[in-house]
C-alpha cells in the first residue's frame, strides 16, 4: 500500500483493491496506528479516493537518513 500511495496522488477504491487487496481499508487502519495519515474524498455517489498525506516519523527518518 505504501508503495502505491507514496506518490501523494489520489487513488480510487478500485485501484487500491486491484493493487493492494479487497481488504485495503484494514491495511490502511494498521498504517494509521503506525502514524500514517490518509485523506478520503467522495468522487461520484458512493465512490471514494484516498491519498497518503503524512508518513510515519519513524519511516521518514529512515528514508532521509535522520535518526
C-alpha positions in Angstrom: 0.0 0.0 0.0 2.8 2.4 0.9 4.5 1.8 -2.5 1.2 2.6 -4.3 0.4 5.7 -2.3 3.9 7.1 -1.8 3.3 9.5 -4.8 0.8 11.5 -2.7 -1.8 11.4 -5.5 -5.4 10.4 -5.2 -6.1 6.6 -5.7 -9.5 5.2 -6.3 -11.1 2.4 -4.3 -11.0 0.2 -7.4 -7.2 0.9 -7.9 -6.5 0.0 -4.3 -8.5 -3.2 -4.5 -6.6 -4.2 -7.6 -3.1 -3.2 -6.4 -3.3 -3.9 -2.6 -6.3 -6.2 -1.9 -10.0 -6.1 -1.3 -9.1 -5.5 2.4 -7.1 -2.4 1.7 -9.0 -0.5 4.4 -7.7 -2.9 7.1 -4.2 -2.3 5.8 -4.9 1.5 6.0 -6.1 1.1 9.6 -2.9 -0.6 10.6 -0.8 2.1 9.0 -2.8 4.8 10.7 -1.9 3.2 14.0 1.8 3.5 12.9 1.4 7.2 12.4 0.5 7.4 8.7 -2.3 9.8 7.8 -4.7 9.5 4.8 -7.3 11.7 3.2 -10.5 10.4 1.8 -12.8 12.2 -0.7 -16.0 11.3 -2.4 -15.9 11.4 -6.2 -19.3 10.1 -7.5 -22.1 8.7 -5.4 -20.6 6.1 -3.2 -17.1 6.1 -4.9 -14.1 7.4 -3.0 -10.5 8.2 -3.5 -7.7 8.1 -0.9 -4.2 9.6 -0.6 -1.3 9.4 1.8 -0.7 12.8 3.4 1.8 12.1 6.1 4.3 9.3 6.6 5.2 7.8 9.9 8.1 9.8 11.6 10.0 6.5 12.1 9.8 5.7 8.4 10.5 9.2 7.3 13.7 9.3 9.4 14.9 6.0 7.8 14.3 7.4 4.3 16.0 10.7 4.9 18.9 9.3 7.0 17.9 11.1 10.2 17.9 9.2 13.5 
